[in-house]
C-alpha cells in the first residue's frame, strides 16, 4: 500500500473546525500527556477529550497571553534568525490519520535554511522562561516537537520561547530523533486502539518508558565532589561574613555609646586601638556647571549653599602587636 503524504485538513481561521479536528486525533500536547511527561495534562484528560466526555477548558490568562503574543513571537523569531516563516494548516500523519499536527509555523528552505522545518512557539511567564533558559527544554516540549516532525515528515524543527516582559526570545533547533519518534508513534497508536476506539479509560499510572534527549540551556549542571565542596565553602564563608558584620556593628554601637556617655571624641586603648568619633563638616553639593555659571554672573555661592546635616564619623585604628583579647 502506497504511503500518503501529510495533507491539510483545517484552516487556522476556522476555529470551530480546528477544535473539532483536534478532538478527532492525537496532537502534539496530547502526545506528551499520553507518555506521562506533561505536567499540565494526564492520559485520562486526553481520553476524556477524545471520547467526547471532556469539559470545555476555561481560557486562562496564560492561554490568552499565548494566543495574542504568538504572531508577535513569530515576527521576533523571523527577525532574529533571518528565517522565512509561514502559517500552515492542521495536517494528519501519512499512515495514522488519527495522529495530527498543528505546528505554529513552517520554516521554509530559503537562504541558509537548506531543509523545511517546523516552528513551535511558547510565550511563557518570567519563571518558566528563566527555567528554560537555565536548564533547557523540558521533556514535554521536546516530545511535542518530535510529534510534529513525525506528522510532517521533516528532519528538523525549532522551539521558540518569547517573553514579552523583557522582550526576550530564545530558540532551540532540534533534529528529528528517529528512536524517540518511533516510541511516540507506538505509544499513540496503542493509546488510540486500546482506549479511544473501545472507549476504555486508561490507567492512572503511565507505564510507558521513553528516553528523551537532553536539550541543555545556558547552565551546565556539574555534580562533582570538588565543585560541591567549593560551593559549600563559599556558602559558609558568606554566612560567616554576614555574622561577622552583625557582630562588628554591635561592637561599634557599644563603643559609640561609651564615647557619647564620656563626651569624648578621641580615645586610645593602650596596645589595642585608637578611635576618633566626632562630627564632620556638613556636606554641600554643587554641580560644576552651576558653579561656573554662578562665578560668571558674579554671584556669591555661599549665599545660596544649603548645607546638609553633620554626621559623626567613627574611625578605629587598630595598633599592631597588641593583645588579641582582654
Order of alpha helices (4+ residues) and beta strands (2+ residues): beta-alpha-alpha-alpha-alpha-beta-beta-beta-beta-beta-alpha-alpha-beta-beta-alpha-alpha-beta-beta-alpha-beta
